[in-house]
Amino acid sequence: MKERNTLKPLFIAGPCVIENADVLDVVAAELVRLQRKYDLDIYFKASFDKANRTSLSSYRGPGLEQGLQMLADVKTRHGLRLLTDIHESSQAAPAAEVVDVLQIPAFLCRQTDLLVAAARTGKPVNIKKAQFLSGLDMQYPVEKCRESGAEDVWLTERGNSFGYNNLIVDFRNIPDMLRFVPRVIMDCTHSVQRPGAAGGKTGGNREFVPSMALAAKAFGATGYFFETHPDPDHALSDGPNMLRLEDLENVVKTLIN
């Protein structure tokens, strides 16, 4: 455990979903600034398709082809490494041509075909722990990926279902998952969600994000995930739990000192 916790902290940050090029550029520019100022190991995250929205009328994103092109443009303009999530096996190969890390959404972390397809691309795979699983249960998704050729597998804690419309974080999951992988990331923003609790969409409590991050640090997390937006109250997905972009630097500073 001691050796694993000497890893340099990894940061994943960006808007929940691709809204438009302007939002991507504003967030990416701030991440580049923070990367240079604090020598951060950082990945830009945004989704080309949110296939698990609460309502059929909820905004999902621009889709695979356009979304990947917009992410490629971010890499070209800003030089940031990229992470995005995939929901179907057929998305793994085309996404891997553009992004540096493929992410498996929490509700899909047991989907064998999806895990195998991601692993076979040769890219690092970040598996988000399902809201219905323990940290120890994540041994098996990790094994699926490794047995399918993945050399670099990460795990992400994002809370567990706690009754209806609520999540709770058992921070013991972090050291439990460090038994299987050296990189365990705390999703500091999705863990403060109130799933489906805002009248057909997900609510959240972004004021608890900094505390979630610090608690995860105390339990040995080796990475931190923040969805962030210049105007989260008007974001098209996950606004209530997203960190204001202007607040990101202060949170980051508490985690690297």
Secondary structure, DSSP 8 states (H G I E B T S, - for coil): -TTGGGS--EEEEE-SB---HHHHHHHHHHHHHHHHHHT-EEEEE-BS--TT-SSTTS---S-HHHHHHHHHHHHHHH--EEEEE-SSGGGHHHHHTT-SEEEE-GGGTT-HHHHHHHHHTTS-EEEE--TTS-TGGGHHHHHHHHHTT-S-EEEEE--EE-SSS-EE--TTHHHHHTTT-S-EEEETTGGGEETTTTTSS-EE-GGGHHHHHHHHHHTT-SEEEEEEESSGGG-SSSGGGSEEGGGHHHHHHHHH-
